[in-house]
Amino acid sequence: MSLLSLPAHAVTYDLGVLQETTPIGLGGTLNSVNTSDTLIFALADTDNLGGGLSMVPPIVFAPGLVFGLSSVQASFYSGAVGSGTLLGSITADQTTTFTDLVAGDYYVVVTGTAFNPTLGGTYAIGLMATNAAAAPGPAGLVVALAGGACLLWRRRRSQGERMVPA
């Protein structure tokens, strides 16, 4: 049986529950036989999800004999595979962050176009979940410290007024 006579299909990867701050990297090959890959995962908490996508540079064996992708796209969904809600998409050499995603099921569908569909091409994708309620950054700390200083000043001022003899 030749490669050209095989039916097209998709590969599915079950990544399980993404652990916060633990990056997941995966590479795949798309061609006339494997037309798309699906990455299934879950979030246990309300999280932010970051993702990045790249194409492996093409390899030219001879004129017209190229192993590589001319384009690749990753579409991010929430819900069950096949009936989820599209959150957004990225193409090669792009990154994205989805914020405040609730705990639940998610998936990414990666599709692409190869220079030579028989040979195909390779991509790499990375995902990482981070806690959506992370500790405040420097600006948040300044506001918290300023608020605490105001409360302390008001408290001392009110105590000072009570101590004045009548």
C-alpha positions as CSV (number, residue, x, y, z in Angstrom):
1,M,0.0,0.0,0.0
2,S,1.5,3.3,-1.0
3,L,1.5,6.5,1.2
4,L,-0.8,8.2,-1.3
5,S,-3.5,5.6,-0.9
6,L,-3.8,5.8,2.9
7,P,-6.9,7.6,4.2
8,A,-6.5,11.0,5.9
9,H,-6.8,11.0,9.7
10,A,-6.0,13.1,12.7
11,V,-3.8,12.4,15.7
12,T,-5.2,13.2,19.2
13,Y,-2.9,13.8,22.2
14,D,-4.5,13.6,25.7
15,L,-2.4,15.9,28.0
16,G,-4.5,15.4,31.1
17,V,-4.8,18.2,33.6
18,L,-2.2,20.9,33.0
19,Q,-0.2,21.6,36.1
20,E,0.3,25.3,36.8
21,T,3.7,26.8,35.8
22,T,4.7,23.4,34.2
23,P,5.3,24.0,30.5
24,I,4.2,21.4,28.0
25,G,6.0,21.2,24.6
26,L,4.9,19.0,21.8
27,G,5.9,18.5,18.1
28,G,3.9,17.0,15.3
29,T,4.0,16.2,11.6
30,L,1.2,17.2,9.3
31,N,0.9,15.7,5.8
32,S,-1.7,14.2,3.4
33,V,-2.2,11.3,5.8
34,N,-2.2,13.2,9.1
35,T,-4.1,16.4,8.3
36,S,-4.5,17.7,11.9
37,D,-3.5,17.1,15.5
38,T,-5.8,17.7,18.5
39,L,-4.4,18.4,22.0
40,I,-6.9,17.7,24.8
41,F,-6.3,19.0,28.3
42,A,-8.1,20.2,31.4
43,L,-7.6,23.1,33.8
44,A,-8.2,22.3,37.5
45,D,-8.6,25.9,38.6
46,T,-9.3,29.3,37.2
47,D,-6.1,29.8,35.2
48,N,-4.5,31.9,32.5
49,L,-3.3,29.8,29.5
50,G,-0.3,30.8,27.4
51,G,0.5,29.2,24.0
52,G,3.0,29.5,21.3
53,L,3.4,27.9,17.9
54,S,6.2,27.6,15.4
55,M,7.1,25.7,12.2
56,V,10.3,23.8,11.8
57,P,12.3,25.3,8.9
58,P,11.8,23.4,5.6
59,I,14.4,20.9,4.4
60,V,14.9,20.9,0.6
61,F,16.0,17.5,-0.8
62,A,15.7,18.5,-4.4
63,P,13.5,20.9,-6.5
64,G,9.9,20.1,-5.6
65,L,11.0,17.7,-2.9
66,V,10.6,19.8,0.3
67,F,9.8,18.6,3.8
68,G,8.2,21.5,5.6
69,L,5.0,23.5,6.2
70,S,4.2,26.7,4.3
71,S,1.6,27.6,7.0
72,V,0.3,26.3,10.4
73,Q,-2.5,27.4,12.7
74,A,-3.5,26.4,16.2
75,S,-7.2,27.1,17.2
76,F,-8.0,27.0,21.0
77,Y,-11.4,25.8,22.2
78,S,-13.2,25.4,25.5
79,G,-15.6,22.4,25.9
80,A,-15.9,19.0,24.4
81,V,-13.9,18.2,21.2
82,G,-15.9,18.9,18.1
83,S,-18.5,21.0,19.9
84,G,-16.4,23.5,21.9
85,T,-16.4,27.3,21.7
86,L,-13.5,29.0,19.8
87,L,-11.4,31.1,22.1
88,G,-8.9,32.3,19.4
89,S,-6.3,31.2,17.0
90,I,-2.6,31.8,16.3
91,T,-0.3,31.1,13.4
92,A,3.4,30.3,13.1
93,D,5.7,32.2,15.4
94,Q,2.9,33.8,17.4
95,T,2.1,33.5,21.1
96,T,-1.1,34.2,22.9
97,T,-2.5,34.3,26.5
98,F,-6.1,33.5,27.4
99,T,-6.9,35.0,30.9
100,D,-9.3,33.8,33.6
101,L,-10.3,30.5,32.0
102,V,-12.5,28.5,34.4
103,A,-11.7,25.0,35.4
104,G,-12.9,22.5,32.7
105,D,-12.0,20.8,29.4
106,Y,-10.1,22.5,26.6
107,Y,-8.5,21.5,23.3
108,V,-6.3,22.9,20.6
109,V,-6.6,21.8,16.9
110,V,-3.4,22.3,14.8
111,T,-3.7,22.4,11.0
112,G,-1.3,23.3,8.3
113,T,-0.3,23.3,4.7
114,A,2.8,21.5,3.5
115,F,5.0,22.5,0.6
116,N,4.8,18.8,-0.5
117,P,1.6,17.2,1.0
118,T,3.1,13.7,0.6
119,L,6.2,14.5,2.7
120,G,4.5,17.0,5.0
121,G,6.2,19.2,7.6
122,T,6.7,19.6,11.3
123,Y,5.5,22.1,13.9
124,A,6.1,22.7,17.6
125,I,3.6,24.0,20.1
126,G,4.0,25.0,23.8
127,L,1.3,25.5,26.5
128,M,1.5,26.7,30.1
129,A,-1.2,27.4,32.7
130,T,-0.6,29.9,35.4
131,N,-2.8,30.8,38.3
132,A,-5.2,33.6,37.4
133,A,-5.2,35.0,41.0
134,A,-1.4,35.3,41.2
135,A,0.2,37.6,43.7
136,P,0.1,41.3,42.8
137,G,3.0,42.7,40.9
138,P,5.0,45.8,41.9
139,A,2.2,48.3,41.0
140,G,-0.3,46.3,43.1
141,L,2.1,46.3,46.1
142,V,2.6,50.0,45.9
143,V,-1.2,50.5,46.0
144,A,-1.5,48.1,49.0
145,L,1.3,49.8,50.9
146,A,-0.1,53.3,50.2
147,G,-3.5,52.1,51.5
148,G,-2.0,50.6,54.6
149,A,-0.1,53.8,55.3
150,C,-3.3,55.9,55.0
151,L,-5.1,53.6,57.4
152,L,-2.3,53.8,59.9
153,W,-2.2,57.6,59.6
154,R,-5.9,57.9,60.2
155,R,-5.8,55.5,63.2
156,R,-2.9,57.5,64.8
157,R,-4.7,60.7,64.1
158,S,-8.0,59.6,65.7
159,Q,-6.1,58.2,68.7
160,G,-4.2,61.5,69.0
161,E,-7.5,63.5,69.1
162,R,-8.8,61.3,72.0
163,M,-5.7,62.0,74.0
164,V,-6.1,65.8,74.0
165,P,-7.4,66.9,77.4
166,A,-10.8,68.6,77.5
